[in-house]
């Protein structure tokens, strides 16, 4: 998907936008990987926890992750954890921070368990 996205950008010589079907497929695959083999957990009020909750728990203590979290949490139109997770992926792609952010999450062994 990443190679396909690079080829599309080279071919069009334009920035990739949210309307790109190739970007959509890449985000769906990332979402799938982040949700893979997660145990279904419920919060105190019965709402299901998602990968967004995991990302928040991991990045709250890191300075580089707090900007993305603040931006997404202050967007009032994002209501669900899934929507916030998708916004996080897009935000990190635009800021070229996705690899660093995910690596910080995966290094947090305490939350990963």
Steps between C-alpha positions, in 0.01 A plus 500: 500500500783738579671430168170551320453830682850612397434406137173696502676807638780475241249450219275793596769733640237621747469457876297200614162603642236323709309434179767259377378139491860382544532700825168362616620142446825571683312646798265201508796260506667697779174495695474125452855450627440720805183308586643156429468256790377764744297354780156650522497723806233726635551823688335588829187625320474195275646661187744285306866596512677534167852557368446872556486437875827305476667782304382758756630293789839459335555852368366705791837477669705593190542860391503420128166319523309761695460743207313243295288396798410860584406579142278195465339522844408865442324427170133497597374317191696186591273303732610136491833337583509359146463849350768636729731212410452566130563871554818411690629291210433780252646767728819298548531435127472872426751588774728211395488362854316171458801271533635686803161512672429131448851406610447691826178308552658162437792574733263557793497140623284575803205625294555247220432214742 
